[in-house]
């Protein structure tokens, strides 16, 4: 178990992949015929081995335990043979079937092990041969669908999502408006109304740069006497009023504002 | 330099996957698949006779240009790494089960191995040695797995028939049934379903014959 995520296995069991692997090992070391599985001997050895093992992974432990339970069940049947004569290696039909099944599974597993070993040899041979793994040619326009699978699609979408996560959305800053421009804006607004709210000029989105520029513009206008500012409560909205000492006409002439003129008063 | 045999060499050189006879025939506008095969044989002979470091391999239903094993040590040096990450024993055994019984579901693979095969299957999927072939029409509709062309290429096989004949039949026990009786029934069915004519039971086959 090298490339498999099985953190729960102790060193002792690492050599055995599962209960069948262990059972097969026990059968082979005692050189018994798989088809006539000697339940007594194998069960004792199996349990002895299990005792020396500590499992951390419940699932692996479970698979070993299920096998242990099966073996113990079979052994218990041997102790109570159908003929009533203990000692005979004889099982009732159900037990015999179970034994046969177990023997068949073992034989099957043994075969798979052999095939696995054959594949390993084959892999080692092929490792000595080097061929192209990436094409020099441009990829075909048509993607061969038979090469695709659900797994590859999920992997592709997951990779895409991961990439998106890493790439945080970039914020595009609007060109900050200048204090002078904002002053002009406020002035042109004040031409059509006596007072207006700071928030309506600065924008409800509370973009920091916008608010700072607006505040600076307002303060400058207050300093120049072009506007008055009133804040009735802490953190409350600021009411901007037209400065009394600046005639409307002068302000209009000084500012080069793009704001629309009030209706009925053409520029 | 534009003789068909030279073009074929270029085709195999430039391609990352095995080139099928049909493709060779199409690209070179050959009259028949037989002609394509003859051409491949001619190129194989030429590479061999000239003592070249390359050879043609028939894998995964096509032809591939690969280096000869004798030059492997130098190529490993060139790569400055071990050739390839080898598959673990569980992976190889799982692959063997799938190769012989495809398409096969995870519970069936688990039943043969006696342990959970989730992680191993994921690893094989990741390496593209197996792929999902669909779903099995059984409770839970588990995925069915089959081997890929990459599997054939990785193990130098023309097709799955190139695999050695298993010693006796590969029988997948049914996933554990809730009742002992049902299990017995299944075992009988399985044993009955075994068709001896299709198999070539070796010495181990007799073990199973006694089951029914």
Interface residues (C-beta under 8 A of the other chain):
Chain A: X1 X2 X3 X4 X5 X6 X17 X18 X19 X20 X21 X34 X35 X59 X60 X63 X67 X94 X97 X98 X100 X101 X103 X104 X105 X107 X108 X109 X110 X111 X112 X113 X114 X115 X116 X117 X118 X119 X120 X122 X123 X124 X125 X126 X127 X128 X129 X130 X131 X132 X133 X134 X135 X136 X137 X147 X149 X150 X151 X152 X155
Chain B: X13 X14 X15 X16 X17 X57 X64 X65 X66 X67 X68 X69 X72 X75 X83 X84 X85 X86 X87 X88 X89 X90 X91 X92 X93 X95 X96 X97 X99 X100 X111 X112 X113 X114 X115 X116 X119 X120 X123 X125 X126 X128 X131 X132 X143 X148 X149 X154 X155 X156 X157 X163 X164 X166 X167 X168 X170 X171 X172 X173 X180 X183 X184 X187 X204 X207 X208 X210 X211
